[in-house]
Amino acid sequence: MTRPDAVTTIKVSKELRNRISAEAARRHKTAQAFLQELLDEHDRLRRLDAVAIAIASADQPTLDAWRKETALWEAVEGDATGE
C-alpha cells in the first residue's frame, strides 16, 4: 500500500485522464494499480524484445548449445513432473 505522503500528481490531458480512469474501472482497479500493471507489462515486453534480439543475433554454435541445454532442462522437468 502506498503511503499517503508518497503520492504525487502527474499532469496529463483530460482526455488521457478519462481513458485511464475508464480502463481502470473496466478492470476493477484503481488508476494507480492500472498504471502499475501497464508499466509492468511494458517492462516485460521490453525484456522479451531484448531476448528476441539476442537470439536473432546469436551465431549457430551458440543457438545449438542453447537448444541442447534447453532439452536437458526439459528432460529434468519431465522427470520431476512424472512425464
Secondary structure, DSSP 8 states (H G I E B T S, - for coil): ---GGG-------HHHHHHHHHHHHHTT--HHHHHHHHHHHHHHHHHHHHHHHHHHH--HHHHHHHHHHHHHHHHHHHHHHT-
